[in-house]
Amino acid sequence: MFIGHYAVGLAAKRADTRVSLGTLFFAAQFLDLLWPVLLLLGLEHVRPDVGATAFSPYDFYDYPISHSLLTVAGWSMLVGGIFLAIRRSWRGALLIAACVMSHWVLDLLTHRPDLPLAPGASSYVGLGLWNSVAATVFVEGLMFVAAVAVYLRTTRAKDRTGTLAFWGLMALLAFIYIGGFTAPEPVEGKAMAFGGLSQWLVIPWAYWIDRHRAPHSHAVTVTEK
């Protein structure tokens, strides 16, 4: 899943308008921001496997640090805890932790049984939505469109940048998504890792967007005591 993870970040803005879209995107995509770093360090591995699933021509055969259920629970608490230490907001921290955890849940929906429950475990899970391109695009596309609608109902542009920067990023994410499953040939592990690292550029872009948008008057902003 790709734009589905960003959909979580967009929709989560409604839960706490004080948390920047950049932070929400970082949390929702944290596992896939960490994963390419681990690939380049040789701590995790992936290989091309045309036909592995209809949607993704890769065999994710070794990624227990970034994508096992046990470690993801740990990453969720760590990232949420760091947010709590910096921002002193329990509501925001729980939201961030939930966004990190949501990544594994969505991957559970899409992946074939290749998600480990814990490092060294012999049990793998995955519901296999990727076995159908049409179903994957429908589910993920619907999530993304709905999340964009939620974000636009939650925030308003303060200036022209708030509109153009937002739609520019949405168009880029859609373009990357379409290109990902229509590419003629899969790439090797290191090339994939460098491509994955490019997602880090989305984070400052999202912070930039958020600085040029404000909560709608009907959006709920919680003030903690």
FENMODA-V192993 format. One record per residue. N is the residue number from 1. RES is the residue in one letter. OMEGA is omega in degrees with one decimal (* if undefined). NEAR is the number of other ideal C-beta (glycine too) atoms within 12 Angstrom. Layout:
# FENMODA-V192993
n & res & omega & near
N & RES & OMEGA & NEAR
N & RES & OMEGA & NEAR
This chain:
# FENMODA-V192993
n & res & omega & near
1 & M & -179.4 & 39
2 & F & -177.2 & 37
3 & I & 175.1 & 42
4 & G & 177.7 & 37
5 & H & 176.9 & 40
6 & Y & 176.3 & 44
7 & A & 177.7 & 37
8 & V & 179.5 & 42
9 & G & 178.8 & 48
10 & L & -177.7 & 41
11 & A & -177.7 & 33
12 & A & 178.4 & 38
13 & K & -179.3 & 44
14 & R & -178.4 & 30
15 & A & 178.7 & 29
16 & D & -174.8 & 33
17 & T & 179.6 & 32
18 & R & -179.3 & 31
19 & V & -177.1 & 40
20 & S & 175.1 & 33
21 & L & 177.7 & 47
22 & G & 178.3 & 30
23 & T & 179.7 & 34
24 & L & 176.1 & 46
25 & F & 178.4 & 43
26 & F & -178.4 & 38
27 & A & -176.7 & 45
28 & A & -178.9 & 47
29 & Q & -174.9 & 44
30 & F & -177.1 & 40
31 & L & -180.0 & 43
32 & D & 169.7 & 43
33 & L & 178.0 & 29
34 & L & -173.0 & 33
35 & W & 179.9 & 38
36 & P & 176.1 & 29
37 & V & 179.1 & 23
38 & L & 175.3 & 27
39 & L & -178.1 & 33
40 & L & 177.6 & 21
41 & L & -179.7 & 16
42 & G & -179.1 & 14
43 & L & 174.5 & 20
44 & E & -172.0 & 31
45 & H & 174.4 & 27
46 & V & 177.8 & 35
47 & R & 175.3 & 22
48 & P & 178.4 & 22
49 & D & -178.4 & 18
50 & V & -177.7 & 17
51 & G & 177.5 & 15
52 & A & 168.8 & 24
53 & T & 179.9 & 28
54 & A & -174.4 & 20
55 & F & -174.4 & 32
56 & S & -179.3 & 33
57 & P & -177.9 & 26
58 & Y & 175.1 & 36
59 & D & 179.1 & 22
60 & F & -169.8 & 36
61 & Y & -176.5 & 22
62 & D & 174.9 & 26
63 & Y & -176.7 & 37
64 & P & -178.9 & 30
65 & I & -175.9 & 26
66 & S & -169.0 & 38
67 & H & 174.0 & 41
68 & S & -177.0 & 32
69 & L & -177.8 & 28
70 & L & -178.4 & 23
71 & T & 178.0 & 33
72 & V & 174.8 & 39
73 & A & 177.1 & 23
74 & G & 177.7 & 25
75 & W & 179.7 & 35
76 & S & -180.0 & 31
77 & M & -179.2 & 21
78 & L & -178.1 & 22
79 & V & 176.2 & 35
80 & G & 179.1 & 32
81 & G & 177.3 & 21
82 & I & 177.2 & 22
83 & F & 179.4 & 33
84 & L & -179.3 & 22
85 & A & -177.0 & 15
86 & I & -171.4 & 16
87 & R & 179.1 & 22
88 & R & 179.2 & 15
89 & S & 178.0 & 26
90 & W & -179.9 & 19
91 & R & 179.3 & 26
92 & G & -179.0 & 34
93 & A & 178.5 & 30
94 & L & 177.3 & 27
95 & L & 179.2 & 36
96 & I & 178.5 & 43
97 & A & 179.1 & 33
98 & A & 177.9 & 32
99 & C & 177.6 & 42
100 & V & -178.3 & 44
101 & M & -179.1 & 33
102 & S & -179.1 & 35
103 & H & -179.7 & 44
104 & W & -179.8 & 37
105 & V & 179.2 & 28
106 & L & 175.3 & 37
107 & D & 175.8 & 41
108 & L & 179.7 & 29
109 & L & -170.4 & 26
110 & T & -173.2 & 38
111 & H & 164.4 & 33
112 & R & -177.5 & 28
113 & P & 177.8 & 22
114 & D & 179.1 & 32
115 & L & -179.6 & 37
116 & P & 176.6 & 31
117 & L & 178.6 & 23
118 & A & 175.2 & 20
119 & P & -179.9 & 21
120 & G & -178.9 & 13
121 & A & 179.4 & 15
122 & S & -179.8 & 12
123 & S & 179.9 & 17
124 & Y & -178.0 & 25
125 & V & 179.5 & 24
126 & G & -174.8 & 29
127 & L & 167.5 & 24
128 & G & 175.4 & 24
129 & L & 179.6 & 28
130 & W & 177.0 & 37
131 & N & 175.8 & 21
132 & S & 178.2 & 20
133 & V & -177.3 & 22
134 & A & -179.2 & 15
135 & A & 179.7 & 20
136 & T & -178.9 & 31
137 & V & 179.6 & 28
138 & F & -177.0 & 16
139 & V & -176.0 & 25
140 & E & 178.1 & 36
141 & G & 178.1 & 25
142 & L & 177.0 & 17
143 & M & -175.8 & 32
144 & F & -179.9 & 33
145 & V & 179.3 & 24
146 & A & -179.0 & 21
147 & A & 175.4 & 33
148 & V & 179.3 & 29
149 & A & 178.6 & 19
150 & V & -179.1 & 26
151 & Y & -179.1 & 39
152 & L & 174.9 & 27
153 & R & -178.2 & 21
154 & T & -177.1 & 31
155 & T & 175.4 & 36
156 & R & 178.6 & 20
157 & A & 176.3 & 22
158 & K & -179.4 & 18
159 & D & -177.3 & 15
160 & R & 179.0 & 13
161 & T & 180.0 & 19
162 & G & 177.3 & 24
163 & T & -174.8 & 19
164 & L & -179.6 & 18
165 & A & -179.8 & 28
166 & F & -177.4 & 32
167 & W & 175.4 & 21
168 & G & 179.6 & 21
169 & L & 178.7 & 37
170 & M & 178.6 & 31
171 & A & 179.5 & 18
172 & L & 179.5 & 24
173 & L & 178.4 & 36
174 & A & 179.4 & 23
175 & F & 178.6 & 15
176 & I & -179.5 & 24
177 & Y & -179.8 & 28
178 & I & 179.3 & 19
179 & G & -177.1 & 16
180 & G & -177.2 & 29
181 & F & 175.6 & 27
182 & T & 178.7 & 14
183 & A & -175.2 & 20
184 & P & -177.0 & 9
185 & E & 174.7 & 12
186 & P & 179.5 & 24
187 & V & 178.2 & 22
188 & E & -172.9 & 18
189 & G & -176.9 & 29
190 & K & 177.4 & 19
191 & A & 177.0 & 20
192 & M & 179.4 & 32
193 & A & 179.1 & 30
194 & F & 174.9 & 17
195 & G & 178.3 & 27
196 & G & 179.1 & 33
197 & L & -179.8 & 23
198 & S & 178.3 & 21
199 & Q & 176.9 & 37
200 & W & 179.7 & 23
201 & L & 179.9 & 21
202 & V & -173.8 & 35
203 & I & 177.9 & 29
204 & P & 176.5 & 20
205 & W & 179.7 & 31
206 & A & 175.5 & 39
207 & Y & 178.8 & 23
208 & W & 177.2 & 23
209 & I & -174.2 & 37
210 & D & 178.6 & 35
211 & R & -178.2 & 21
212 & H & 175.9 & 25
213 & R & -179.4 & 34
214 & A & 178.1 & 20
215 & P & 170.8 & 26
216 & H & -178.9 & 20
217 & S & -178.5 & 12
218 & H & 180.0 & 12
219 & A & -178.2 & 22
220 & V & 173.6 & 17
221 & T & -175.6 & 22
222 & V & 174.5 & 19
223 & T & -178.4 & 10
224 & E & 177.2 & 15
225 & K & * & 7
